[in-house]
Amino acid sequence: MKKEIEAEILTLGKMLGIYCGARHGAALCPACLELLAGASERLRRCPREPKPPCRKCPANCWPPDQRQRLREVMRFAGPRMPLRHPLLALKHYLKYF
């Protein structure tokens, strides 16, 4: 399980890199670094076994503002992931099928 969480954190980091690079002109700005740190901590502390996708989880452990920011990041970076990180994107998409 720990390996899956670390892979999810890596994927989120790459998505934030794509988003922040395009929107903020930096690899990762302080706000995006803070979002990644908070997301990493929440993912590592997830009590569900096996861990469901956060959007399908009955527990809302994300504050509404962070949840909205993550949705925005994923909506922007998701379609770009296969172009920038094809293997990572494929593993991420196949995980849910």
N, CA, C and O atoms as a GROMACS GRO file, in nm:
protein
  388
    1MET      N    1   0.082  -0.120   0.000
    1MET     CA    2   0.000   0.000   0.000
    1MET      C    3   0.086   0.126   0.000
    1MET      O    4   0.054   0.223  -0.068
    2LYS      N    5   0.194   0.124   0.075
    2LYS     CA    6   0.280   0.242   0.082
    2LYS      C    7   0.335   0.278  -0.055
    2LYS      O    8   0.349   0.395  -0.089
    3LYS      N    9   0.367   0.176  -0.134
    3LYS     CA   10   0.420   0.199  -0.268
    3LYS      C   11   0.317   0.271  -0.356
    3LYS      O   12   0.353   0.359  -0.435
    4GLU      N   13   0.190   0.233  -0.343
    4GLU     CA   14   0.084   0.297  -0.420
    4GLU      C   15   0.067   0.443  -0.380
    4GLU      O   16   0.047   0.530  -0.465
    5ILE      N   17   0.076   0.470  -0.252
    5ILE     CA   18   0.062   0.608  -0.203
    5ILE      C   19   0.178   0.693  -0.256
    5ILE      O   20   0.156   0.806  -0.300
    6GLU      N   21   0.298   0.639  -0.250
    6GLU     CA   22   0.414   0.714  -0.300
    6GLU      C   23   0.402   0.739  -0.450
    6GLU      O   24   0.440   0.846  -0.498
    7ALA      N   25   0.349   0.642  -0.525
    7ALA     CA   26   0.327   0.661  -0.669
    7ALA      C   27   0.223   0.770  -0.693
    7ALA      O   28   0.236   0.849  -0.786
    8GLU      N   29   0.121   0.773  -0.610
    8GLU     CA   30   0.018   0.876  -0.623
    8GLU      C   31   0.074   1.015  -0.592
    8GLU      O   32   0.040   1.112  -0.658
    9ILE      N   33   0.161   1.022  -0.493
    9ILE     CA   34   0.225   1.150  -0.459
    9ILE      C   35   0.316   1.195  -0.572
    9ILE      O   36   0.320   1.313  -0.606
   10LEU      N   37   0.389   1.101  -0.632
   10LEU     CA   38   0.476   1.133  -0.746
   10LEU      C   39   0.392   1.187  -0.862
   10LEU      O   40   0.428   1.288  -0.923
   11THR      N   41   0.282   1.120  -0.892
   11THR     CA   42   0.193   1.164  -0.999
   11THR      C   43   0.139   1.304  -0.972
   11THR      O   44   0.138   1.389  -1.060
   12LEU      N   45   0.096   1.327  -0.850
   12LEU     CA   46   0.045   1.459  -0.813
   12LEU      C   47   0.154   1.566  -0.826
   12LEU      O   48   0.127   1.677  -0.870
   13GLY      N   49   0.276   1.532  -0.787
   13GLY     CA   50   0.388   1.625  -0.801
   13GLY      C   51   0.414   1.662  -0.946
   13GLY      O   52   0.440   1.778  -0.978
   14LYS      N   53   0.408   1.562  -1.034
   14LYS     CA   54   0.427   1.589  -1.178
   14LYS      C   55   0.314   1.675  -1.232
   14LYS      O   56   0.336   1.766  -1.312
   15MET      N   57   0.190   1.647  -1.187
   15MET     CA   58   0.076   1.728  -1.232
   15MET      C   59   0.090   1.872  -1.184
   15MET      O   60   0.062   1.966  -1.259
   16LEU      N   61   0.132   1.889  -1.061
   16LEU     CA   62   0.153   2.025  -1.009
   16LEU      C   63   0.265   2.095  -1.085
   16LEU      O   64   0.257   2.216  -1.108
   17GLY      N   65   0.368   2.022  -1.125
   17GLY     CA   66   0.476   2.080  -1.204
   17GLY      C   67   0.426   2.132  -1.338
   17GLY      O   68   0.464   2.240  -1.382
   18ILE      N   69   0.341   2.054  -1.404
   18ILE     CA   70   0.283   2.095  -1.532
   18ILE      C   71   0.195   2.219  -1.512
   18ILE      O   72   0.207   2.317  -1.586
   19TYR      N   73   0.109   2.213  -1.412
   19TYR     CA   74   0.017   2.323  -1.385
   19TYR      C   75   0.092   2.451  -1.348
   19TYR      O   76   0.068   2.557  -1.406
   20CYS      N   77   0.182   2.440  -1.252
   20CYS     CA   78   0.252   2.558  -1.203
   20CYS      C   79   0.343   2.617  -1.311
   20CYS      O   80   0.355   2.739  -1.323
   21GLY      N   81   0.407   2.531  -1.388
   21GLY     CA   82   0.493   2.580  -1.496
   21GLY      C   83   0.416   2.661  -1.598
   21GLY      O   84   0.466   2.761  -1.650
   22ALA      N   85   0.293   2.618  -1.628
   22ALA     CA   86   0.212   2.689  -1.728
   22ALA      C   87   0.142   2.811  -1.669
   22ALA      O   88   0.130   2.913  -1.736
   23ARG      N   89   0.096   2.802  -1.546
   23ARG     CA   90   0.017   2.909  -1.487
   23ARG      C   91   0.099   3.012  -1.411
   23ARG      O   92   0.069   3.132  -1.416
   24HIS      N   93   0.202   2.966  -1.341
   24HIS     CA   94   0.279   3.057  -1.255
   24HIS      C   95   0.420   3.082  -1.306
   24HIS      O   96   0.494   3.162  -1.249
   25GLY      N   97   0.458   3.014  -1.413
   25GLY     CA   98   0.588   3.036  -1.473
   25GLY      C   99   0.705   2.986  -1.391
   25GLY      O  100   0.818   3.031  -1.410
   26ALA      N  101   0.680   2.894  -1.300
   26ALA     CA  102   0.788   2.840  -1.217
   26ALA      C  103   0.772   2.689  -1.210
   26ALA      O  104   0.665   2.635  -1.238
   27ALA      N  105   0.879   2.621  -1.174
   27ALA     CA  106   0.870   2.476  -1.158
   27ALA      C  107   0.763   2.445  -1.054
   27ALA      O  108   0.667   2.373  -1.082
   28LEU      N  109   0.779   2.497  -0.935
   28LEU     CA  110   0.676   2.489  -0.831
   28LEU      C  111   0.687   2.614  -0.744
   28LEU      O  112   0.788   2.636  -0.678
   29CYS      N  113   0.583   2.695  -0.747
   29CYS     CA  114   0.582   2.816  -0.665
   29CYS      C  115   0.553   2.778  -0.520
   29CYS      O  116   0.515   2.664  -0.493
   30PRO      N  117   0.570   2.870  -0.426
   30PRO     CA  118   0.544   2.838  -0.285
   30PRO      C  119   0.402   2.788  -0.258
   30PRO      O  120   0.382   2.699  -0.175
   31ALA      N  121   0.303   2.844  -0.326
   31ALA     CA  122   0.164   2.800  -0.304
   31ALA      C  123   0.144   2.656  -0.351
   31ALA      O  124   0.076   2.577  -0.285
   32CYS      N  125   0.203   2.621  -0.464
   32CYS     CA  126   0.190   2.484  -0.516
   32CYS      C  127   0.272   2.386  -0.432
   32CYS      O  128   0.232   2.271  -0.413
   33LEU      N  129   0.387   2.431  -0.384
   33LEU     CA  130   0.466   2.346  -0.293
   33LEU      C  131   0.388   2.317  -0.165
   33LEU      O  132   0.391   2.205  -0.114
   34GLU      N  133   0.319   2.418  -0.115
   34GLU     CA  134   0.237   2.400   0.006
   34GLU      C  135   0.122   2.302  -0.020
   34GLU      O  136   0.091   2.219   0.064
   35LEU      N  137   0.060   2.314  -0.138
   35LEU     CA  138  -0.048   2.222  -0.174
   35LEU      C  139   0.004   2.079  -0.184
   35LEU      O  140  -0.062   1.986  -0.138
   36LEU      N  141   0.121   2.062  -0.245
   36LEU     CA  142   0.181   1.928  -0.257
   36LEU      C  143   0.216   1.871  -0.121
   36LEU      O  144   0.193   1.753  -0.096
   37ALA      N  145   0.270   1.953  -0.033
   37ALA     CA  146   0.306   1.906   0.101
   37ALA      C  147   0.181   1.863   0.178
   37ALA      O  148   0.181   1.759   0.244
   38GLY      N  149   0.076   1.942   0.170
   38GLY     CA  150  -0.049   1.906   0.239
   38GLY      C  151  -0.112   1.781   0.181
   38GLY      O  152  -0.162   1.696   0.254
   39ALA      N  153  -0.109   1.769   0.049
   39ALA     CA  154  -0.165   1.651  -0.016
   39ALA      C  155  -0.086   1.526   0.019
   39ALA      O  156  -0.144   1.421   0.044
   40SER      N  157   0.045   1.538   0.021
   40SER     CA  158   0.130   1.424   0.056
   40SER      C  159   0.099   1.376   0.197
   40SER      O  160   0.088   1.255   0.222
   41GLU      N  161   0.086   1.469   0.288
   41GLU     CA  162   0.057   1.433   0.427
   41GLU      C  163  -0.079   1.365   0.439
   41GLU      O  164  -0.092   1.265   0.509
   42ARG      N  165  -0.179   1.417   0.371
   42ARG     CA  166  -0.313   1.357   0.378
   42ARG      C  167  -0.314   1.218   0.315
   42ARG      O  168  -0.377   1.126   0.367
   43LEU      N  169  -0.245   1.203   0.203
   43LEU     CA  170  -0.241   1.072   0.138
   43LEU      C  171  -0.172   0.968   0.226
   43LEU      O  172  -0.217   0.854   0.235
   44ARG      N  173  -0.065   1.008   0.291
   44ARG     CA  174   0.007   0.914   0.378
   44ARG      C  175  -0.075   0.876   0.501
   44ARG      O  176  -0.059   0.766   0.554
   45ARG      N  177  -0.163   0.964   0.546
   45ARG     CA  178  -0.243   0.936   0.665
   45ARG      C  179  -0.380   0.875   0.633
   45ARG      O  180  -0.460   0.855   0.724
   46CYS      N  181  -0.407   0.846   0.508
   46CYS     CA  182  -0.538   0.793   0.469
   46CYS      C  183  -0.564   0.660   0.539
   46CYS      O  184  -0.484   0.567   0.527
   47PRO      N  185  -0.676   0.650   0.614
   47PRO     CA  186  -0.704   0.527   0.689
   47PRO      C  187  -0.771   0.418   0.606
   47PRO      O  188  -0.783   0.305   0.653
   48ARG      N  189  -0.815   0.448   0.486
   48ARG     CA  190  -0.888   0.351   0.404
   48ARG      C  191  -0.792   0.244   0.350
   48ARG      O  192  -0.679   0.273   0.312
   49GLU      N  193  -0.841   0.122   0.347
   49GLU     CA  194  -0.761   0.010   0.296
   49GLU      C  195  -0.853  -0.080   0.214
   49GLU      O  196  -0.938  -0.145   0.274
   50PRO      N  197  -0.842  -0.088   0.085
   50PRO     CA  198  -0.751  -0.014  -0.002
   50PRO      C  199  -0.800   0.130  -0.019
   50PRO      O  200  -0.918   0.160  -0.005
   51LYS      N  201  -0.707   0.217  -0.051
   51LYS     CA  202  -0.739   0.359  -0.063
   51LYS      C  203  -0.822   0.383  -0.190
   51LYS      O  204  -0.777   0.352  -0.300
   52PRO      N  205  -0.942   0.439  -0.174
   52PRO     CA  206  -1.022   0.474  -0.292
   52PRO      C  207  -0.976   0.608  -0.349
   52PRO      O  208  -0.903   0.682  -0.282
   53PRO      N  209  -1.018   0.640  -0.470
   53PRO     CA  210  -0.992   0.775  -0.519
   53PRO      C  211  -1.058   0.876  -0.425
   53PRO      O  212  -1.169   0.852  -0.376
   54CYS      N  213  -0.994   0.985  -0.399
   54CYS     CA  214  -1.044   1.083  -0.302
   54CYS      C  215  -1.185   1.131  -0.336
   54CYS      O  216  -1.265   1.155  -0.246
   55ARG      N  217  -1.215   1.146  -0.464
   55ARG     CA  218  -1.347   1.198  -0.500
   55ARG      C  219  -1.458   1.098  -0.469
   55ARG      O  220  -1.575   1.137  -0.458
   56LYS      N  221  -1.424   0.970  -0.454
   56LYS     CA  222  -1.525   0.868  -0.423
   56LYS      C  223  -1.526   0.829  -0.276
   56LYS      O  224  -1.607   0.747  -0.234
   57CYS      N  225  -1.439   0.887  -0.198
   57CYS     CA  226  -1.427   0.853  -0.057
   57CYS      C  227  -1.541   0.917   0.023
   57CYS      O  228  -1.572   1.034   0.001
   58PRO      N  229  -1.602   0.842   0.116
   58PRO     CA  230  -1.710   0.901   0.197
   58PRO      C  231  -1.661   1.004   0.299
   58PRO      O  232  -1.739   1.089   0.342
   59ALA      N  233  -1.535   0.998   0.337
   59ALA     CA  234  -1.480   1.095   0.433
   59ALA      C  235  -1.426   1.216   0.356
   59ALA      O  236  -1.354   1.200   0.258
   60ASN      N  237  -1.460   1.334   0.402
   60ASN     CA  238  -1.408   1.456   0.340
   60ASN      C  239  -1.293   1.509   0.424
   60ASN      O  240  -1.315   1.590   0.514
   61CYS      N  241  -1.172   1.464   0.397
   61CYS     CA  242  -1.057   1.508   0.477
   61CYS      C  243  -0.991   1.632   0.416
   61CYS      O  244  -0.894   1.683   0.472
   62TRP      N  245  -1.042   1.679   0.303
   62TRP     CA  246  -0.985   1.796   0.237
   62TRP      C  247  -1.071   1.919   0.265
   62TRP      O  248  -1.193   1.912   0.252
   63PRO      N  249  -1.010   2.030   0.304
   63PRO     CA  250  -1.086   2.155   0.314
   63PRO      C  251  -1.136   2.194   0.175
   63PRO      O  252  -1.069   2.166   0.076
   64PRO      N  253  -1.252   2.257   0.165
   64PRO     CA  254  -1.310   2.290   0.034
   64PRO      C  255  -1.217   2.369  -0.057
   64PRO      O  256  -1.216   2.344  -0.178
   65ASP      N  257  -1.140   2.462  -0.004
   65ASP     CA  258  -1.052   2.542  -0.091
   65ASP      C  259  -0.940   2.456  -0.150
   65ASP      O  260  -0.906   2.473  -0.267
   66GLN      N  261  -0.883   2.366  -0.072
   66GLN     CA  262  -0.778   2.278  -0.125
   66GLN      C  263  -0.837   2.178  -0.225
   66GLN      O  264  -0.774   2.149  -0.327
   67ARG      N  265  -0.954   2.127  -0.197
   67ARG     CA  266  -1.019   2.033  -0.288
   67ARG      C  267  -1.041   2.100  -0.423
   67ARG      O  268  -1.018   2.039  -0.528
   68GLN      N  269  -1.087   2.225  -0.421
   68GLN     CA  270  -1.110   2.299  -0.545
   68GLN      C  271  -0.979   2.324  -0.620
   68GLN      O  272  -0.975   2.310  -0.742
   69ARG      N  273  -0.873   2.359  -0.548
   69ARG     CA  274  -0.743   2.382  -0.614
   69ARG      C  275  -0.691   2.253  -0.678
   69ARG      O  276  -0.638   2.256  -0.789
   70LEU      N  277  -0.706   2.140  -0.608
   70LEU     CA  278  -0.660   2.013  -0.664
   70LEU      C  279  -0.741   1.975  -0.788
   70LEU      O  280  -0.685   1.925  -0.885
   71ARG      N  281  -0.871   2.000  -0.784
   71ARG     CA  282  -0.953   1.973  -0.903
   71ARG      C  283  -0.905   2.057  -1.021
   71ARG      O  284  -0.895   2.008  -1.134
   72GLU      N  285  -0.876   2.183  -0.994
   72GLU     CA  286  -0.828   2.273  -1.100
   72GLU      C  287  -0.696   2.223  -1.157
   72GLU      O  288  -0.677   2.222  -1.279
   73VAL      N  289  -0.605   2.181  -1.070
   73VAL     CA  290  -0.475   2.128  -1.114
   73VAL      C  291  -0.496   2.004  -1.200
   73VAL      O  292  -0.437   1.992  -1.307
   74MET      N  293  -0.578   1.911  -1.152
   74MET     CA  294  -0.598   1.786  -1.224
   74MET      C  295  -0.671   1.807  -1.356
   74MET      O  296  -0.642   1.741  -1.455
   75ARG      N  297  -0.766   1.899  -1.356
   75ARG     CA  298  -0.839   1.928  -1.480
   75ARG      C  299  -0.744   1.987  -1.585
   75ARG      O  300  -0.758   1.958  -1.704
   76PHE      N  301  -0.650   2.070  -1.542
   76PHE     CA  302  -0.555   2.131  -1.634
   76PHE      C  303  -0.447   2.031  -1.676
   76PHE      O  304  -0.419   2.015  -1.795
   77ALA      N  305  -0.386   1.964  -1.578
   77ALA     CA  306  -0.269   1.880  -1.606
   77ALA      C  307  -0.304   1.741  -1.656
   77ALA      O  308  -0.224   1.678  -1.725
   78GLY      N  309  -0.423   1.691  -1.622
   78GLY     CA  310  -0.461   1.555  -1.662
   78GLY      C  311  -0.446   1.528  -1.811
   78GLY      O  312  -0.382   1.429  -1.848
   79PRO      N  313  -0.503   1.612  -1.898
   79PRO     CA  314  -0.489   1.587  -2.042
   79PRO      C  315  -0.346   1.605  -2.093
   79PRO      O  316  -0.313   1.553  -2.200
   80ARG      N  317  -0.262   1.675  -2.020
   80ARG     CA  318  -0.124   1.698  -2.063
   80ARG      C  319  -0.028   1.591  -2.012
   80ARG      O  320   0.084   1.578  -2.062
   81MET      N  321  -0.070   1.514  -1.913
   81MET     CA  322   0.016   1.412  -1.854
   81MET      C  323   0.067   1.310  -1.956
   81MET      O  324   0.186   1.279  -1.955
   82PRO      N  325  -0.018   1.255  -2.045
   82PRO     CA  326   0.034   1.156  -2.139
   82PRO      C  327   0.143   1.211  -2.232
   82PRO      O  328   0.226   1.135  -2.281
   83LEU      N  329   0.141   1.340  -2.256
   83LEU     CA  330   0.244   1.400  -2.342
   83LEU      C  331   0.375   1.421  -2.267
   83LEU      O  332   0.483   1.404  -2.325
   84ARG      N  333   0.368   1.458  -2.141
   84ARG     CA  334   0.487   1.490  -2.062
   84ARG      C  335   0.544   1.370  -1.987
   84ARG      O  336   0.665   1.355  -1.976
   85HIS      N  337   0.455   1.284  -1.936
   85HIS     CA  338   0.496   1.168  -1.856
   85HIS      C  339   0.408   1.048  -1.896
   85HIS      O  340   0.322   1.007  -1.818
   86PRO      N  341   0.430   0.992  -2.016
   86PRO     CA  342   0.337   0.890  -2.067
   86PRO      C  343   0.327   0.764  -1.981
   86PRO      O  344   0.216   0.715  -1.959
   87LEU      N  345   0.437   0.711  -1.932
   87LEU     CA  346   0.430   0.588  -1.853
   87LEU      C  347   0.362   0.610  -1.719
   87LEU      O  348   0.281   0.528  -1.675
   88LEU      N  349   0.393   0.719  -1.657
   88LEU     CA  350   0.330   0.753  -1.529
   88LEU      C  351   0.180   0.774  -1.547
   88LEU      O  352   0.100   0.729  -1.465
   89ALA      N  353   0.142   0.841  -1.655
   89ALA     CA  354   0.000   0.864  -1.682
   89ALA      C  355  -0.072   0.732  -1.709
   89ALA      O  356  -0.183   0.712  -1.660
   90LEU      N  357  -0.011   0.645  -1.785
   90LEU     CA  358  -0.072   0.516  -1.815
   90LEU      C  359  -0.093   0.434  -1.688
   90LEU      O  360  -0.200   0.375  -1.669
   91LYS      N  361   0.008   0.428  -1.603
   91LYS     CA  362  -0.006   0.356  -1.477
   91LYS      C  363  -0.117   0.415  -1.391
   91LYS      O  364  -0.194   0.342  -1.328
   92HIS      N  365  -0.126   0.546  -1.389
   92HIS     CA  366  -0.228   0.614  -1.309
   92HIS      C  367  -0.368   0.583  -1.361
   92HIS      O  368  -0.459   0.554  -1.283
   93TYR      N  369  -0.386   0.588  -1.494
   93TYR     CA  370  -0.518   0.563  -1.551
   93TYR      C  371  -0.559   0.417  -1.537
   93TYR      O  372  -0.676   0.388  -1.510
   94LEU      N  373  -0.465   0.325  -1.554
   94LEU     CA  374  -0.496   0.182  -1.545
   94LEU      C  375  -0.529   0.138  -1.403
   94LEU      O  376  -0.596   0.037  -1.382
   95LYS      N  377  -0.481   0.212  -1.306
   95LYS     CA  378  -0.504   0.177  -1.166
   95LYS      C  379  -0.653   0.173  -1.133
   95LYS      O  380  -0.694   0.098  -1.044
   96TYR      N  381  -0.734   0.251  -1.201
   96TYR     CA  382  -0.876   0.261  -1.169
   96TYR      C  383  -0.964   0.173  -1.256
   96TYR      O  384  -1.087   0.185  -1.251
   97PHE      N  385  -0.904   0.085  -1.336
   97PHE     CA  386  -0.985  -0.007  -1.419
   97PHE      C  387  -0.964  -0.149  -1.378
   97PHE      O  388  -1.023  -0.239  -1.437
   0.00000   0.00000   0.00000
